[in-house]
Amino acid sequence: MRKCILILLLFWLTACSEHKLLKREITDRIEGITLAADDFIGSGFIGVNDNLLLFQSYDPDSLAVAYSIDGDALNLCGHFLLKGRGPKEFDQPYCWMSQNDVHIINCEGYCSLESLRTGVVDTSAICAEFHIDSRQDIKWVNPFYFGGDFIVLEDGKVMVLGDRFGEKNLLSIIDVEKKIVTPLGYWIEDGYDGPVLPKQSIYLSNSKIYMNGNKLLYACGEGRYLELLTLDGDTIVGRSAIYDTYPEYESDRNQMNYRIHRNNYRGMRVFATDAYIYVRLVPLRSPHEKFKGYPWYYFDEVEVYDWDGNFIKNYQTDTPFYAMAVTPDDKCLYTLTHDLSTNETILCRYCL
């Protein structure tokens, strides 16, 4: 009897430990190479297409930069998304990359939508060329709480992370031509009973969405919440959580902002292809804590799931990183990290 109790106790402690870690076991360890560049100024991924990589930029005048890959070397193709408020400039651009196009929602001020533009990227040339193909005014949608991510649908409509301020909804479809906004009624019941705006804000801030057929992936920027939605047109007909740990927060005194609890997980970084979903968790650490010599928000694991939410594997990279992208054929993982000796941002490539 005593032996059975000890076994049950051990099982309970193990289960509690796994719940606290909230991550998958490592299945594969991979080694990467650093791609050489004369002066790399990429700060975050916009997208990957064949041998072309688009990044947000550290450049003082442009907001994005393109590089081509030649073997193990990076070649600067050019800058695009010029910073400014002129007719061909951008204030706060948010990008979504398809096979040949980069769609940009430009914002002015705090979450105020200004325009939807399409930039055509010529990937057939050795160096990418970028030009604005079309510009559509979407100021009519304001006031609108835009969460910073969107998907251009096949019919020209746009799935956006956001809705009117204070609405119990996180996803909307904007019909740019007909000037119609359709809320999807996506809301997460997490037990919070305060004012709506702080909750809407925490589930929109730094969150991401991806789509594949009638499946939509929502990744929360706080907590550890990752959910697959099944859509029938503009109706959600199914929901299945891969991770279901809600953010831990409360309303601030002004009842407009949220206050994060100290033991709150800090979200995840997600990238998706037509075949798989790639998840890099943000571990629960103090901002003063290092991870293998790197800042607290770096990590060295990438979990892989299919679009039914099934776990496939968990890669461990040889170098911690803060951002990632995967080629459309799922053969290469690219990560952004920095050189510990020079503090310069570097790009690494892993074969999957």
PLY file of the C-alpha trace (Angstrom):
ply
format ascii 1.0
element vertex 352
property float x
property float y
property float z
element edge 351
property int vertex1
property int vertex2
end_header
0.00 0.00 0.00
2.80 2.38 0.98
4.61 1.57 -2.27
1.48 2.43 -4.29
1.14 5.76 -2.46
4.78 6.61 -3.23
4.28 5.77 -6.90
1.15 7.95 -7.06
2.97 10.78 -5.29
5.86 10.56 -7.73
3.44 10.58 -10.67
1.67 13.65 -9.25
4.94 15.53 -8.72
6.07 14.67 -12.26
2.76 15.84 -13.73
2.98 19.11 -11.78
6.55 19.65 -12.99
5.58 19.05 -16.61
2.65 21.43 -16.26
4.97 24.07 -14.86
7.41 23.63 -17.74
4.60 23.59 -20.31
6.76 22.44 -23.18
7.45 19.38 -25.28
10.41 17.07 -24.85
13.32 17.59 -27.26
13.33 15.05 -30.09
16.05 16.37 -32.46
19.19 18.46 -32.00
20.30 20.47 -35.02
23.40 22.49 -35.87
23.34 25.58 -38.02
25.70 27.81 -39.94
26.03 31.59 -39.83
25.39 33.23 -43.18
28.11 35.73 -44.01
27.14 39.36 -44.72
29.20 42.51 -45.09
26.77 44.59 -43.06
23.62 42.81 -41.92
20.88 45.22 -40.80
17.84 42.94 -40.53
16.02 43.10 -37.20
13.04 40.78 -37.68
11.59 38.51 -40.37
8.95 39.68 -42.82
9.03 36.54 -44.94
11.03 33.94 -46.82
10.60 33.11 -50.49
12.96 30.73 -52.31
16.39 32.37 -51.91
14.99 35.74 -50.91
14.69 36.93 -47.31
12.79 40.06 -46.30
13.48 41.71 -42.95
12.45 44.64 -40.87
15.39 47.01 -40.93
17.70 48.88 -38.57
18.30 51.44 -41.34
17.39 55.02 -40.28
15.58 55.79 -43.54
13.93 52.53 -44.62
11.75 50.14 -42.64
12.56 46.96 -44.57
15.43 45.34 -46.43
15.81 42.40 -48.81
18.69 39.91 -49.05
19.32 37.11 -51.50
21.24 33.96 -50.56
24.24 32.75 -52.54
25.49 29.55 -50.95
26.43 30.51 -47.40
26.53 34.24 -48.10
23.94 37.03 -47.90
23.78 39.66 -50.62
22.00 42.95 -49.99
19.34 43.43 -52.65
17.90 46.74 -51.58
15.80 48.75 -49.17
12.05 49.28 -49.35
9.22 50.77 -47.28
10.70 54.25 -46.97
10.02 55.94 -43.67
7.80 59.02 -43.76
4.28 60.27 -44.44
4.52 60.98 -48.16
2.47 59.22 -50.88
5.11 56.47 -51.30
6.25 56.36 -47.68
5.12 54.50 -44.58
4.51 55.51 -41.00
3.83 52.21 -39.18
3.73 49.37 -41.74
2.60 45.83 -40.92
3.49 43.27 -43.60
2.10 39.97 -44.84
4.05 38.09 -47.52
2.54 35.77 -50.11
4.37 33.97 -52.94
5.26 37.09 -54.95
3.65 39.98 -53.11
4.06 41.86 -49.89
0.83 43.35 -48.57
1.18 46.26 -46.18
-1.31 47.77 -43.78
-0.03 51.20 -42.87
-1.10 52.79 -39.60
-1.00 56.36 -38.41
-0.85 57.09 -34.71
-2.22 54.58 -32.21
-3.81 51.65 -34.09
-5.40 54.01 -36.66
-5.59 52.20 -40.01
-4.54 54.33 -42.97
-4.15 52.23 -46.11
-3.76 48.73 -47.52
-1.03 48.53 -50.14
0.35 45.74 -52.30
4.04 45.65 -53.15
5.24 43.32 -55.89
8.56 41.57 -55.28
10.39 40.36 -58.36
12.05 37.15 -57.15
13.20 36.11 -60.62
15.94 38.75 -60.62
19.24 38.24 -58.84
18.38 41.23 -56.69
14.81 41.83 -55.62
12.93 44.81 -56.96
10.03 46.22 -55.01
7.37 48.60 -56.25
3.96 49.64 -55.02
1.34 48.02 -57.22
-1.83 49.34 -55.59
-3.01 51.44 -52.68
-6.44 51.29 -51.08
-7.71 53.73 -48.48
-9.08 51.97 -45.37
-9.42 54.98 -43.07
-13.17 54.45 -43.21
-12.82 51.49 -40.80
-11.64 53.73 -37.91
-11.89 53.84 -34.96
-10.51 50.31 -35.04
-8.27 48.48 -32.56
-5.77 46.79 -34.89
-3.70 44.05 -33.27
-0.86 44.29 -35.80
-1.36 41.16 -37.89
-3.50 40.26 -40.91
-4.01 37.79 -43.78
-5.13 38.64 -47.31
-7.79 36.12 -48.31
-8.31 34.66 -51.77
-11.36 36.83 -52.48
-9.43 40.02 -51.75
-10.91 40.45 -48.30
-8.59 40.85 -45.33
-8.66 38.86 -42.09
-7.36 41.13 -39.35
-6.50 40.75 -35.71
-8.78 43.33 -34.11
-12.21 44.99 -33.92
-13.78 48.17 -32.59
-12.42 49.30 -29.24
-14.06 47.50 -26.31
-15.80 44.81 -28.39
-15.77 41.18 -27.23
-14.08 40.01 -30.41
-10.49 39.51 -31.61
-10.90 38.68 -35.32
-12.62 40.56 -38.13
-12.90 40.35 -41.92
-12.60 43.64 -43.81
-14.16 43.82 -47.27
-12.10 46.69 -48.64
-14.16 47.11 -51.83
-17.59 47.07 -50.19
-16.38 48.83 -47.02
-17.87 46.23 -44.70
-16.38 44.88 -41.45
-17.58 41.45 -40.29
-16.66 40.40 -36.72
-16.03 36.67 -36.26
-17.06 36.71 -32.60
-13.80 35.12 -31.48
-13.43 35.59 -27.73
-11.52 33.69 -25.07
-13.23 32.88 -21.77
-10.41 32.99 -19.25
-12.29 33.79 -16.03
-11.44 37.51 -16.12
-14.46 39.61 -15.06
-13.13 43.19 -15.41
-13.74 45.80 -18.14
-13.52 44.56 -21.74
-10.83 46.87 -23.15
-7.89 45.58 -21.03
-8.79 41.99 -21.94
-9.18 42.84 -25.61
-5.82 44.59 -25.47
-3.87 41.72 -23.90
-5.20 39.22 -26.45
-4.35 41.54 -29.37
-0.92 42.78 -28.27
1.96 40.96 -30.00
-0.38 38.17 -31.11
-0.18 36.42 -34.51
-2.54 34.70 -36.93
-1.86 32.25 -39.79
-4.26 30.56 -42.17
-4.25 27.33 -44.17
-7.41 26.48 -46.09
-10.28 26.69 -43.61
-7.94 26.45 -40.60
-6.82 29.58 -38.75
-4.12 29.65 -36.08
-4.21 32.20 -33.27
-1.09 32.65 -31.11
-1.47 34.89 -28.08
1.32 37.36 -27.36
0.99 36.78 -23.61
0.45 33.67 -21.50
0.86 30.44 -23.42
-2.26 30.20 -25.51
-2.24 28.69 -29.03
-5.49 27.71 -30.70
-6.63 26.31 -34.04
-9.96 27.52 -35.42
-11.99 25.87 -38.17
-13.91 28.33 -40.33
-16.94 28.03 -42.57
-16.89 31.33 -44.41
-16.97 33.96 -41.68
-18.27 31.53 -39.04
-16.12 29.68 -36.51
-17.33 26.07 -36.47
-14.54 24.45 -34.46
-11.89 25.31 -31.87
-8.97 23.23 -30.59
-6.23 24.53 -28.28
-2.63 23.35 -28.63
-1.67 25.33 -25.51
-4.39 26.60 -23.21
-2.63 28.57 -20.46
-4.27 31.99 -20.32
-2.40 35.23 -19.66
-2.33 36.24 -16.00
-3.32 39.88 -15.74
-5.72 42.39 -14.26
-7.23 45.73 -15.24
-5.20 48.82 -14.44
-6.74 51.62 -12.40
-7.85 53.51 -15.49
-9.75 50.38 -16.68
-8.26 50.85 -20.16
-4.90 49.07 -19.81
-3.87 45.73 -18.35
-1.31 44.90 -15.69
0.74 41.71 -16.17
1.22 39.40 -13.16
4.79 38.42 -12.34
4.22 34.71 -13.01
2.69 35.32 -16.45
4.20 33.46 -19.42
5.31 35.90 -22.15
3.72 34.32 -25.17
5.43 32.58 -28.09
6.88 33.23 -31.53
5.12 31.35 -34.30
5.75 30.74 -37.99
3.63 28.54 -40.28
3.89 26.94 -43.72
1.28 24.99 -45.67
2.45 21.79 -43.97
3.49 22.69 -40.42
3.23 25.11 -37.53
6.51 26.11 -35.84
6.42 27.36 -32.25
9.22 28.95 -30.24
8.08 29.47 -26.66
9.13 32.44 -24.53
10.20 30.88 -21.20
9.16 32.28 -17.85
12.23 34.19 -16.67
13.15 37.43 -14.97
14.18 40.22 -17.40
17.52 40.25 -15.57
18.06 36.51 -16.09
20.29 35.22 -18.86
19.72 32.10 -20.97
23.03 30.49 -21.92
24.57 33.97 -22.00
21.75 35.46 -24.10
18.89 37.77 -23.02
15.97 36.24 -21.10
13.59 36.15 -24.11
15.93 34.01 -26.24
15.31 30.26 -26.51
16.76 27.30 -28.41
13.76 25.04 -29.09
11.25 24.90 -31.95
8.15 22.76 -31.56
6.49 21.49 -34.73
2.78 20.67 -35.18
0.60 19.77 -38.13
-2.52 21.74 -38.97
-4.66 19.32 -36.98
-2.70 20.27 -33.86
-0.75 17.03 -33.63
2.76 17.30 -32.17
5.44 16.22 -34.68
8.82 16.97 -33.09
10.78 19.47 -31.03
14.08 20.74 -32.45
16.83 22.11 -30.23
19.17 24.52 -32.03
22.84 24.89 -31.15
22.41 28.67 -30.66
19.57 30.46 -28.83
17.63 32.96 -30.94
14.79 35.49 -30.76
13.11 35.25 -34.19
12.63 32.58 -36.85
11.26 31.81 -40.31
10.95 28.59 -42.33
11.10 28.13 -46.10
7.82 27.19 -47.84
9.17 23.67 -48.54
9.99 23.16 -44.80
13.62 22.34 -45.61
15.36 25.30 -43.93
14.92 27.10 -40.63
16.37 30.60 -40.36
16.95 32.23 -37.01
18.03 35.67 -35.83
20.42 35.86 -32.91
23.49 37.92 -32.02
27.20 37.43 -31.67
28.05 37.40 -27.96
31.47 38.92 -28.59
30.48 41.75 -30.96
26.75 42.05 -30.11
25.98 42.21 -33.83
22.79 40.61 -35.19
23.49 37.47 -37.21
21.43 35.10 -39.35
21.71 31.32 -38.92
20.44 28.56 -41.22
19.45 25.04 -40.17
18.61 22.13 -42.45
15.47 20.32 -41.27
0 1
1 2
2 3
3 4
4 5
5 6
6 7
7 8
8 9
9 10
10 11
11 12
12 13
13 14
14 15
15 16
16 17
17 18
18 19
19 20
20 21
21 22
22 23
23 24
24 25
25 26
26 27
27 28
28 29
29 30
30 31
31 32
32 33
33 34
34 35
35 36
36 37
37 38
38 39
39 40
40 41
41 42
42 43
43 44
44 45
45 46
46 47
47 48
48 49
49 50
50 51
51 52
52 53
53 54
54 55
55 56
56 57
57 58
58 59
59 60
60 61
61 62
62 63
63 64
64 65
65 66
66 67
67 68
68 69
69 70
70 71
71 72
72 73
73 74
74 75
75 76
76 77
77 78
78 79
79 80
80 81
81 82
82 83
83 84
84 85
85 86
86 87
87 88
88 89
89 90
90 91
91 92
92 93
93 94
94 95
95 96
96 97
97 98
98 99
99 100
100 101
101 102
102 103
103 104
104 105
105 106
106 107
107 108
108 109
109 110
110 111
111 112
112 113
113 114
114 115
115 116
116 117
117 118
118 119
119 120
120 121
121 122
122 123
123 124
124 125
125 126
126 127
127 128
128 129
129 130
130 131
131 132
132 133
133 134
134 135
135 136
136 137
137 138
138 139
139 140
140 141
141 142
142 143
143 144
144 145
145 146
146 147
147 148
148 149
149 150
150 151
151 152
152 153
153 154
154 155
155 156
156 157
157 158
158 159
159 160
160 161
161 162
162 163
163 164
164 165
165 166
166 167
167 168
168 169
169 170
170 171
171 172
172 173
173 174
174 175
175 176
176 177
177 178
178 179
179 180
180 181
181 182
182 183
183 184
184 185
185 186
186 187
187 188
188 189
189 190
190 191
191 192
192 193
193 194
194 195
195 196
196 197
197 198
198 199
199 200
200 201
201 202
202 203
203 204
204 205
205 206
206 207
207 208
208 209
209 210
210 211
211 212
212 213
213 214
214 215
215 216
216 217
217 218
218 219
219 220
220 221
221 222
222 223
223 224
224 225
225 226
226 227
227 228
228 229
229 230
230 231
231 232
232 233
233 234
234 235
235 236
236 237
237 238
238 239
239 240
240 241
241 242
242 243
243 244
244 245
245 246
246 247
247 248
248 249
249 250
250 251
251 252
252 253
253 254
254 255
255 256
256 257
257 258
258 259
259 260
260 261
261 262
262 263
263 264
264 265
265 266
266 267
267 268
268 269
269 270
270 271
271 272
272 273
273 274
274 275
275 276
276 277
277 278
278 279
279 280
280 281
281 282
282 283
283 284
284 285
285 286
286 287
287 288
288 289
289 290
290 291
291 292
292 293
293 294
294 295
295 296
296 297
297 298
298 299
299 300
300 301
301 302
302 303
303 304
304 305
305 306
306 307
307 308
308 309
309 310
310 311
311 312
312 313
313 314
314 315
315 316
316 317
317 318
318 319
319 320
320 321
321 322
322 323
323 324
324 325
325 326
326 327
327 328
328 329
329 330
330 331
331 332
332 333
333 334
334 335
335 336
336 337
337 338
338 339
339 340
340 341
341 342
342 343
343 344
344 345
345 346
346 347
347 348
348 349
349 350
350 351
